Amino acid sequence: MNDASYNRLKAKYVGLLGSKCKKCGAEFFPQARVCRKCGSFELQDIPMPPTGKVTSYTILNVPALEFKDDAPLVIGYIELSNGVRLIAQLADISPSEVREGMPVRMEVRPLSQKSGAGDPMVGYKFVKSEK
Amino acid sequence: MRSVAVVGAGQSKFGRRNDARLDELAWESVKQAMDDAGIVQNDIDSFVVSTVGGWSAELLPAVFVGEYCGLEPKPTMRVEAACASGSAAIYQAYSSIASGLADVVAVVGVEKMTESPTSVAVELIGRAGNYFWEFENFGMTFPGYYALYATAYLSKYGATEKDLAEIAIKNHYYGSMNPKAQFQKKVNLDEVMSSKYVAWPLKLLDCSPITDGSAAVILASEKMARKLTKDPIWIRGIGAASGTANMSLREDFVGLKAARLAAKSAYQRAGFDGDPKKLDLAEVHDCFTIAELLAYEDLGFSRKGGGFKMAREGQTYKGGVLPVNLSGGLKAKGHPIGATGVSMVGEVTRQLKSQIKGDRQADIRNGWGLVHNIGGTGHYAYVTLLSQDKGGQ
């Protein structure tokens, strides 16, 4: 990823910045300009809640090339506490531990081991939480 | 709208085709399809080329293929809808004939994938989602997307990895009889179950391969079809829909909404009620074994959550409720992504004309067949119903 595209995305990657419809209250991530629920164009930026649960997952033994050194990747399909869903890496977890329904919370981490050099690109990952 | 028929079909050998360039691969199919239809280039009003591309240096595959196949200066374009590109090209050709703009259109699907290193292929296909939100910084791959569906499906309905394996076993069984298939060999349960996990719970033998290949069909208006052949196969309904780029916006992970919408639209156009017993065969998009199970349900062949039982009971072999993927499917026949949809329509056409040699020829009783072709992970969906019967007056 080049610096310009990372800078455009950083607030979303680090702060989980999404959108909320001013008319019907529906929330979206990534940001939206049209409400998928009521069709309104009136949306405002809001951060998503940092907690949720795993609703599906996979263990990627063969991840994208940039992530070769990070394999196996544990990828979760996560439902945040406001009902918004996203796909993210799970960190600090062994593949055998992950379960559907497992509570998780967001942490900002280097996105891959490769991004560790210089100014690392960081973004959201999720770790196990108590509830 | 005017009626549209398939009047010719051709397909190259699928597999690792280091012997042929993209244009040479395309010609193999174009020549067969023209011969099958009894036409030459001058009889063709326009041609549509389906290629996803990115693998080769050719940025303009339609004119590259057109020149080599002697189709220049006919109007053309390249069509892309990921792994459903072939069906998208057929949709385009169908539309130009149905509207009266053209009488004879060639559809050419071609893809040359194996000369890219596997890691590059995995990367390119991995971008078939939402690049920024799922691929670039999170490492997701295409098998990973379908693995999320598999995890959710197995967990919700109590299906097992063995049920998925049954799909691979069936499709390899039929692929073993298809001389154009990439894998002409059977696999057994042990081999599937002991193959390496690529994206848990999907194993290597749950995945379709990386393939070079081409397929072509010739579509014609009723007037031209009647002149060219005594047994045209009519496109009775074609339905299409799209899904969200972001997987995270999907309603659930146990089916593909775009596929259900495409089926509904095709069924309405054809006046088909969805009863699988009224079809003689179906070619469905088994890029992964889980995708074939989802297809059974999205197409209404089984109730929601019942698809895996059809696989478990062998109901999609010949002699069952509905034979599915008698070509070997993407799994065994191979999956040159731009060619796949065209190859599926060619296969169903030849099946309905009882032109297939050996045991993988379906018993043709009703004269109806179905093609289900998905691009991405339900990002694009196309369903096409073909029949010996023109319908209407």
Interface residues (C-beta under 8 A of the other chain):
Chain A: M1 S5 L9 Y13 F28 F29 P30 R36 T55 S56 Y57 T58 I59 L60 N61 V62 P63 A64 L65 E66 F67 K68 D70 L73 I75 Y77 V84 R85 L86 I87 A88 Q89 P95 E100 L111 S112 M121 G123
Chain B: S119 V120 V122 E123 G126 F132 W133 E134 F135 E136 N137 F138 G139 M140 T141 P143 G144 A147 L148 Y149 A150 T151 A152 S155 K196 Y197 V198 A199 W200 P201 L202 N246 M247 S248 L249 F253
